[in-house]
Structure formats: structure tokens, C-alpha cells
Amino acid sequence: MCEERERFMNKLNLKIPFILVCLLWTHATFAKSTWVLSKHSNGIKVYVRDTPGSVIKSFKGEVTVNATLTALVALIDDTKVYPQFFYQCKSAQNIKQVGNNQSYKYITTGMPWPVKDRDTIVHSVISQNKKTKQVEVKMKAAPTLMPIKSGRIRIKKMSGRWLLIPMGKSTKVIYEMTVDPAGSLPKWLVNTMSTDMPFNTLKNLRTLIKNPKYQKAAHTFIVN
């Protein structure tokens, strides 16, 4: 009996590592599905992929612009122009600034009737890789920083980033976002948020970045 039990335990011990590897591989595959090209027009590419637990697909938009890192950081951090910059942005305001590279912004996103507008508090952190000079602006929801406002639905789960990659005289801009809009949304609106939002935002970026105030901008913590 003891010998049979020992043989059974040895076989089980051999199988457990294999089972764990399969489980981990399955989880990784599910958590990060492959990016699929959703739209390619006017020099702008938009990719989407499924997001576990959300009806809205994660998106990634890409465009290359003739602008410096400091110009792009100045635009991305300029809250006043968000309604002209971010697609469907209704209003935006600074709540809190932490040093040169961190900020909290309150943003409302307009929705077509009868869907309620969404709002979110976005915590942004700007950093630069000293070797590659790539700039990353990480964004994450901070939903408890302000009280809930009536008539709006608070977005509690959101994360994303801007990645600015210098390419000689131009810069490759990558805009990624994963968001749970909270509450139910019609299917057509879900599709709009996944594709049209990054596409039009990058289209607006390409126009706004031409403004001299961004072209002449300088940051002590960003090196071109």
C-alpha cells in the first residue's frame, strides 16, 4: 500500500508543474489578446483587442508627426484645449499638480441622448527614458478624489498611456487606453468609442501641435 501511494504521489508531482504552466499560459493569452487593425486612414492606424470584464475593446492609435518631444508633452498636458483635443471631451480642468511631472485632471465625456455623460479623474505621470529619450505619459483613474456628481456616471476603471518615440526630425505617437465606461451602452456607441475616439484624437493632435505655443514649449525634465 505504501509503495502504491508513493508511486501515485511521484506521478502527481510530475503532472503539477505541467498543469501550472498550462494555466499560466491560458491566463496570459486571455489577459492580453492580439492587437487587430481596426482602421487605417490618413496616416493614422487604430488597433483594438478584447478587454476582459469590459464591453469596450482596448485601443491603440499610432501616428507620426513633425514635432519635438517637448511640443507634444506641452499639448498632452494642456488641459484647456482638451475639448478640442480629445474626441467627445465636453470639459476638463486641473485639480492638482504634483511637481513638474504629475497631475490630476477632472474630465467629462459627452454622450448622445439618452446615454448619461461620463466623468473621470485622471492621474497622469510623465517620465523619460534617459537612454532612448522615449517619453511615456501613464494615465490611471483616481475615482475617489472628487465626490460623485449628479447626472453623470463616474468611470472607476481606466488605464492608458501616451508613448512618444523620437525618430530624427519626427516623433511616433502611440495612444493606448483600456476603460470600463460603467453602465450599459448601445453596441454602436461601443464601436465608436473603440475606434473613432483614438482616430479623431490623433487627428486633432496633428492639427493642434502646429500651434506656435507648443512648438516653442520647453520643459526642464524633458530632453529632445
N, C-alpha and C positions, 0 to 999 in steps of 0.2 A: 504493500500500500504506500509506504513512504517513497519507494523508488518511482512508482507511477506519479505520485504527487510532484516529485522533483522534476520528472520529465515534462509534466504539464506546465510547471512554472517556468522552465527554461524556454519552452516554445512560446509562452505568453510574453516573456521578456524580449524575445526576438521580434515579435509582432508589434509591440507597443511603439518603438521608435518609428516604424513604417507608418503606423496609423497616425501618429502625431504629425509626421511630415505631410501626409495627405490632407489632414485637417488644416494645417497652416497654409499649404498651397491653395486650398479651396478658399480660405478666408481672404488671402491676399488677392486672388483673382476676382473675388466678388467685390472687395473693397475698392479696388482700382481697376475698373474695366478700361478697355482700349478707347482712345480718343477717335471719334469718327468725324470726318469733314462734313459739316452741315451747310456751309455757304462759302463761296469764293468769288468775290466780285470787287472790282475797282481796287485791286491790290490788297484787299483785306480778306483774311481767312478766319473762319469760325469753326471750331471743333466742339463736339458735345460728347458726353458719356453719362451713363446711368449713375444715379446717386442713391445709395441705399437709404431708405427711410424718407425720401423726398419725391414729390411728383415732378419736380423740376430737375432737368438734367444739369449737371455741372457744365460750364462752358469755358473755352479758352479761345481768345481772339488774338490775332497776330497782325502786325503791320510794321512797315519800315518807314521812318520819317527822317527828313533832313533837319535834325535838331540835336542840340547837345543834351547831356545828362542833366545839367543844371536847369535848362529851359523846361525839360519835361517834369522834373521834380517840382519846379515852381508852379506849373499848371496843375499837376495832380494834387498839390497842397493848397490850391487857391479855392477855398470854399465858396466864395462869392459867385463864381462862374459855374458852379455845379448844375444849376438848372439849364444852362446852355451846353453843358459838357456831357453829363450822364443822361442817357436815354430814360425818359419818363420821370426824371427827378423834378419834384414840384417845389421843394425848398431845401435849404441847407444852412447850417450855422455852426460856428465853432463853439464848443462847450468848455474845453480845457486844453491847454498846451503844456506839454512836459518837455522842457529843454528845446533843442533845435529839431529833434527827430521824432517826437511823439505827439499825437494829438487825438482828441475825442471830438467827433462831429455828429450832430443830430441831423438826419436826412429823412425826408418824406418822399415816397414814391407814389405818383398819381396812378390811379386805376380807373378804367372805364366803368360807368354806372352799369349795374348796381353793386359792383365789387368795391369793397372798402379800401381806402388808401392804406398803404403800409408805411411804417416808420421804423427806424433803427438807429442805434447809437454805434458808430463805427470807431474802433480804436485802431489807429494806424501807427506803424513803426517803420521808419526809413533807415536802411543800412546800406553800406557799400563794401564790396569785396576789394581789399587793397591791391590784390594781385591782378585780378581780371578787370577791375573797375566797374563791374556789373552792379547795378543798383536794384535793390528789392524793397518794395513797399508792402509790408504784410498788413492785412486787414482782418479784424475779427469783431464780432458783435459783442457789445457790452450792455445788454438789455436793461440792467437794473440801475444804471446811472441816472436815469430820469424817470419820474412817475409816468404811468400809462396815461395817454390822452384819449378822451372820448372821441368816437367816430373814426379811430384809426386802429389798425391791428399791428402790434409790436412784433417785429422779426427778432426772434431769440437765437436762432442758429444761422450763422453766416461766417464764412471764412473765405479769404481770397488773397490775391497779391497782384502787384504790378512788377514785372521784371524788365529792366532796361538794359539792353546789351549793346555796348558801343561797337560800331562797325566802320571805323575810319571817320568819314565825314557825316555818316548817318547813324541812326540808332534803331535797333529792332525792339519793338514794344510788344510785350506779352501781357495780356489781361486775363486773369483766371478768377473764377468765382464758383463757390458752392453755397447755395442758400435754400433754406426751408421757409417759404413765404407765409406759413402758418394759415390754417383755414383752407377751405376748398376754393379752387379756381377752375374756370372753364378750360377745356382742353386747348382751344385756340389761343387763349392767353398764355397758357403754359409754354406753348411752342414759341410765342412771341418773345417771352422772357428769356428763353434759352438761346435763341439765335439773333433776333433783332436787337436785343439790348446790347450785347457786346459789339455787334457790327456797327450800329449807329453811334455808340460811344466812341469807338475808334475813328469813325468818320469825322465826328465832331472834334476829336483831339487833333486830327490832321489839319483842320481849319484853324482852330484856336491857337495852336502852337506858333503860328505865323505872327502873332501879336508881338510887337517890339518889346513889351514889358517882360515877356517870357524869354525872348531871345537875348536880352541884356541881363537876365537874372543871374545872381551869384549866390553860392552857399559855401560857407566856410567848411562844412563837413562833407561836401561832395566835390570830387575832383574829376574834371572832364578828361 
